């Protein structure tokens, strides 16, 4: 059974940094694409960043230059380094894996349980 477990969320002041981690069991990120999504209260879930099996990345325009997605295939872990955080980054962040198109479209079946990120002003 495939499981994705996120960690690293928390409360941080504006301008601060957090690093989210997502570890997969029952599968491997070396053969899949992965992505981070977020959903704020009252808003639709949106793609934050994605990384392909080969390392190609895709970022939401609102986080480009501030967030970096990376993965460690040996540890089956995907990371989201978030710098210069803003209050509007506050959301539950979800990890996803699957085929590239499914990850970018948000139609993959494999999701983590989410981790809360709160940025105070």
BADRENPA-507174 format. One line per 2 residues: number of its first residue (from 1); their letters; for each residue x, y, z of N, C-alpha, C. Coordinates in steps of 0.1 Angstrom, whole numbers. Layout:
BEGIN
NUM) A) X:Y:Z:X:Y:Z:X:Y:Z  ...
END
This chain:
BEGIN
1) XX) 9:-12:0:0:0:0:9:12:0  6:22:-9:14:34:-10:9:44:0
3) XX) 19:49:8:16:60:18:25:71:16  20:83:17:28:96:17:26:103:30
5) XX) 37:106:37:36:113:50:44:126:49  37:137:52:43:150:52:47:154:66
7) XX) 57:162:67:62:168:79:68:181:77  70:189:88:78:201:87:69:214:87
9) XX) 56:212:87:48:224:88:49:231:102  43:242:103:43:249:116:39:264:115
11) XX) 42:271:125:39:285:126:52:293:124  52:303:115:64:311:113:60:325:110
13) XX) 69:334:113:66:348:110:69:351:95  62:361:90:65:366:77:80:369:75
15) XX) 85:364:63:99:365:60:107:353:64  101:345:72:108:333:77:108:321:67
17) XX) 114:310:71:115:298:62:110:286:69  106:276:61:102:263:65:106:253:54
19) XX) 109:241:58:111:230:49:102:219:51  94:216:41:85:205:42:91:192:36
21) XX) 88:181:42:93:168:37:81:159:35  83:150:25:72:140:22:80:127:19
23) XX) 77:117:27:83:104:25:73:94:21  77:86:11:67:77:5:72:63:9
25) XX) 62:54:12:64:40:14:55:32:5  60:20:1:52:12:-8:54:16:-22
27) XX) 63:26:-25:66:30:-38:79:37:-38  82:44:-49:95:52:-49:94:64:-57
29) XX) 99:75:-53:99:88:-61:109:87:-72  118:77:-72:127:76:-83:120:72:-97
31) XX) 108:66:-96:101:63:-108:89:71:-110  86:81:-101:74:89:-102:78:104:-102
33) XX) 68:111:-107:68:126:-104:62:128:-91  65:140:-85:59:144:-73:55:159:-73
35) XX) 47:162:-64:43:176:-63:38:180:-49  38:193:-47:32:199:-35:20:208:-39
37) XX) 9:206:-32:-3:214:-34:-6:221:-21  -14:231:-21:-19:237:-9:-33:242:-11
39) XX) -40:242:1:-54:246:1:-56:255:13  -60:267:11:-63:277:21:-78:276:24
41) XX) -82:280:36:-97:280:39:-105:288:29  -115:282:24:-124:288:14:-119:290:0
43) XX) -107:284:-2:-101:284:-16:-99:271:-21  -97:270:-35:-95:257:-41:-80:253:-39
45) XX) -79:240:-40:-65:235:-39:-57:239:-51  -45:243:-49:-37:248:-61:-23:241:-60
47) XX) -17:239:-72:-4:234:-74:6:244:-69  15:240:-61:26:249:-56:39:247:-64
49) XX) 42:234:-65:54:230:-73:54:215:-76  60:212:-87:61:198:-91:75:195:-96
51) XX) 79:182:-95:92:178:-100:90:164:-107  95:163:-119:94:151:-127:104:140:-122
53) XX) 102:129:-128:111:118:-125:126:122:-129  127:129:-139:140:134:-144:145:147:-138
55) XX) 137:153:-130:141:165:-123:136:178:-128  128:177:-139:122:190:-144:112:195:-133
57) XX) 112:208:-132:104:214:-121:94:224:-127  83:226:-120:72:235:-124:67:242:-112
59) XX) 67:255:-112:63:263:-100:51:272:-103  42:273:-93:32:284:-93:39:297:-93
61) XX) 34:306:-101:40:319:-103:41:327:-90  32:324:-80:32:331:-68:44:327:-58
63) XX) 50:316:-61:61:311:-53:74:310:-60  74:313:-73:87:312:-80:97:322:-74
65) XX) 109:317:-72:120:325:-67:120:324:-51  109:319:-45:109:318:-30:109:304:-26
67) XX) 103:295:-33:102:281:-30:110:272:-39  115:261:-34:123:252:-42:119:238:-39
69) XX) 115:230:-49:112:216:-48:124:208:-51  126:197:-44:137:188:-47:134:174:-42
71) XX) 141:164:-46:139:151:-41:152:143:-39  151:134:-29:162:125:-27:157:111:-29
73) XX) 161:106:-41:156:92:-44:160:82:-35  172:83:-29:177:73:-20:169:72:-7
75) XX) 163:84:-4:155:84:9:140:84:5  137:83:-8:122:83:-12:115:95:-5
77) XX) 122:106:-6:116:118:1:117:130:-9  106:138:-9:105:150:-16:105:162:-6
79) XX) 111:173:-10:112:184:-1:106:197:-8  101:206:1:97:219:-4:104:229:5
81) XX) 114:236:1:120:246:8:113:259:6  108:265:16:100:277:15:107:289:22
83) XX) 111:299:14:118:311:20:109:323:18  112:333:25:105:346:24:90:344:24
85) XX) 86:337:34:72:333:35:63:346:38  51:345:32:41:356:33:29:350:40
87) XX) 21:359:46:8:355:52:-1:347:42  0:351:30:-9:345:20:-4:331:16
89) XX) 7:326:21:12:313:20:5:303:30  -2:309:39:-9:301:49:-19:291:43
91) XX) -17:278:46:-26:268:40:-22:254:45  -30:244:42:-26:231:44:-19:226:31
93) XX) -7:221:33:2:217:22:1:201:21  -1:197:8:-3:183:5:8:178:-4
95) XX) 13:167:-2:23:160:-11:15:151:-20  19:149:-33:13:140:-42:24:133:-51
97) XX) 20:122:-56:29:115:-65:22:108:-76  29:105:-87:22:98:-98:29:102:-111
99) XX) 21:100:-122:26:104:-135:26:119:-136  35:124:-144:37:139:-144:24:146:-147
101) XX) 17:142:-157:5:149:-161:-6:148:-149  -6:137:-143:-16:136:-132:-12:144:-120
103) XX) 1:145:-117:5:153:-106:2:168:-109  6:173:-121:4:187:-124:-11:190:-125
105) XX) -19:181:-129:-33:183:-130:-41:181:-117  -34:175:-108:-40:172:-95:-50:160:-95
107) XX) -49:152:-105:-58:141:-107:-52:127:-102  -40:128:-97:-34:115:-92:-42:110:-80
109) XX) -41:97:-77:-48:91:-66:-39:90:-53  -27:95:-54:-18:93:-43:-15:107:-36
111) XX) -20:108:-24:-19:121:-17:-15:118:-2  -8:127:4:-5:127:18:-17:133:25
113) XX) -16:133:39:-26:137:47:-26:152:49  -15:159:46:-14:173:47:-7:178:60
115) XX) -1:189:58:6:195:70:3:210:70  0:216:81:-5:230:82:7:239:82
117) XX) 7:249:74:17:260:74:9:273:77  14:280:87:7:293:91:18:303:92
119) XX) 16:314:85:26:325:84:19:337:90  25:342:101:19:354:108:25:366:103
121) X) 17:377:103:22:390:98:29:398:109
END
